[in-house]
């Protein structure tokens, strides 16, 4: 399984939200350049796979999952947007505290390649069909340059729900 980092994470109340991957961003991985094309995650989302949200790709540190509804994923024009309900566990409280302090490194995701899912041109790889297994909150250094982690605290009493900042993104019930 391969792992890549994303761009954005925010904390609002007991939720983390942001982007686990972005489209159209050239990223240097070892000795090649990689880019994720729009629609690359659509099959994984549409097929209803049980996708996990982990801390640092650690399968013993589950934060949320799609099967239980505590992790929600969607593609928009920017990338793979997520929202997760942070559990009241030691790892959940730690991740939330670090996000609020702006001390996390970013987001990442673990994947394999689906049928006809990649195209190589020299040392450039286009990802077209990604089988998504997990997204991860990364404590230190994500693989993609330019990733950021931001905390936004809004009082829960206001009933505000975290949503991704990109204007084209809307959660659907």
C-alpha positions in Angstrom: 0.0 0.0 0.0 1.2 3.5 -0.8 0.8 6.5 1.4 0.6 10.2 0.4 0.0 13.4 2.3 -2.6 16.0 1.8 -3.0 19.6 2.5 -5.4 20.8 5.1 -6.8 19.9 8.5 -8.9 22.0 11.0 -10.5 21.4 14.3 -13.9 22.8 15.1 -15.6 21.6 18.3 -15.1 17.8 18.4 -14.6 17.5 14.6 -11.6 17.5 12.3 -12.2 18.6 8.7 -10.2 19.5 5.6 -8.6 17.9 2.6 -6.8 14.6 2.7 -5.6 15.0 -0.9 -5.7 17.8 -3.5 -6.0 17.5 -7.3 -3.6 18.9 -9.8 -0.6 19.4 -7.5 2.7 18.2 -8.7 4.5 16.4 -5.9 8.0 14.9 -5.9 8.0 11.3 -4.5 11.5 9.7 -4.4 12.7 9.8 -8.0 9.4 10.7 -9.8 6.7 13.3 -9.8 3.1 12.5 -9.0 -0.2 14.2 -9.6 -3.7 13.2 -8.6 -6.4 13.8 -11.2 -10.0 14.8 -10.4 -12.3 11.8 -9.9 -9.4 9.5 -8.7 -11.3 8.7 -5.4 -14.8 8.6 -6.8 -15.0 4.8 -7.2 -13.9 4.2 -3.6 -16.5 6.7 -2.3 -19.3 5.4 -4.5 -18.7 1.7 -3.7 -19.2 2.4 0.0 -15.8 0.9 1.0 -15.1 1.0 4.8 -12.4 3.6 4.9 -10.6 4.4 8.1 -9.3 7.6 9.6 -6.1 6.8 11.5 -3.5 8.7 13.5 -0.1 8.4 11.7 -1.2 5.4 9.6 -1.4 3.3 12.8 -4.2 0.8 12.5 -4.3 0.6 16.3 -5.1 4.3 16.4 -8.6 4.5 14.7 -10.2 7.9 14.9 -13.3 7.2 12.7 -14.6 5.1 9.8 -17.1 5.4 7.0 -18.9 2.2 8.0 -20.0 3.8 11.3 -20.7 7.2 9.8 -18.1 8.9 11.9 -16.0 9.7 8.8 -17.5 11.4 5.8 -15.7 11.7 2.5 -16.5 13.6 -0.7 -14.7 14.8 -3.8 -15.1 18.4 -5.0 -13.1 20.4 -7.5 -10.2 20.9 -5.0 -9.7 17.3 -3.9 -10.7 14.7 -1.3 -12.6 16.5 1.5 -13.2 14.9 4.8 -15.0 15.5 8.1 -14.6 13.2 11.1 -16.1 13.0 14.6 -13.2 12.9 17.0 -13.6 10.1 19.6 -13.4 10.7 23.3 -10.3 8.5 23.5 -6.7 9.4 24.5 -5.6 9.4 20.9 -8.7 11.4 19.9 -8.2 14.0 22.6 -4.4 14.2 21.7 -5.1 14.8 18.0 -7.7 17.4 18.8 -5.4 19.3 21.2 -2.6 19.2 18.7 -4.8 20.4 15.9 -6.1 23.3 18.0 -2.5 24.3 18.8 -1.6 24.1 15.1 1.1 21.4 16.0 0.1 18.7 13.4 1.9 18.1 10.2 -1.0 17.6 7.8 -3.1 14.8 6.3 -2.1 11.7 4.4 -3.8 8.7 2.8 -3.1 5.0 2.2 -4.1 3.5 -1.2 -3.6 1.0 -3.9 -4.1 1.5 -7.6 -7.3 0.4 -9.3 -7.7 -0.9 -12.8 -6.2 1.5 -15.3 -5.5 3.7 -12.3 -2.2 5.2 -13.3 -0.4 6.6 -16.3 3.3 7.1 -16.6 5.0 9.5 -18.9 8.8 9.3 -18.2 9.2 10.1 -14.5 5.7 11.6 -14.1 2.9 9.5 -12.7 -0.8 10.5 -13.0 -3.1 8.9 -10.5 -6.5 8.3 -12.1 -8.2 5.5 -10.0 -7.2 5.2 -6.4 -8.5 2.5 -4.1 -8.6 4.4 -0.8 -8.0 2.3 2.3 -7.4 5.1 4.9 -6.8 8.7 5.6 -4.4 9.7 8.4 -3.8 12.7 10.6 0.0 13.1 10.4 1.8 14.3 13.5 5.1 15.3 11.9 6.1 15.5 8.3 3.7 14.6 5.5 5.1 13.5 2.1 3.6 16.4 0.1 5.3 19.8 0.3 3.2 22.7 1.3 0.8 20.7 3.6 -0.6 22.6 6.5 -2.6 21.9 9.6 -4.8 24.6 11.1 -7.0 24.7 14.1 -10.2 26.7 14.2 -12.0 26.8 17.5 -15.7 27.8 17.5 -17.8 27.4 20.6 -19.9 24.2 20.3 -22.8 26.2 21.9 -23.2 28.0 18.6 -23.9 24.7 16.9 -21.4 25.4 14.1 -20.3 22.3 12.2 -16.9 22.2 10.5 -16.9 22.3 6.7 -14.1 22.6 4.3 -13.3 26.2 3.3 -13.3 25.7 -0.5 -16.4 27.4 -1.8 -17.3 24.6 -4.2 -17.5 22.1 -1.3 -20.9 21.4 0.3 -21.8 18.4 2.6 -24.9 16.6 1.5 -27.2 14.9 3.9 
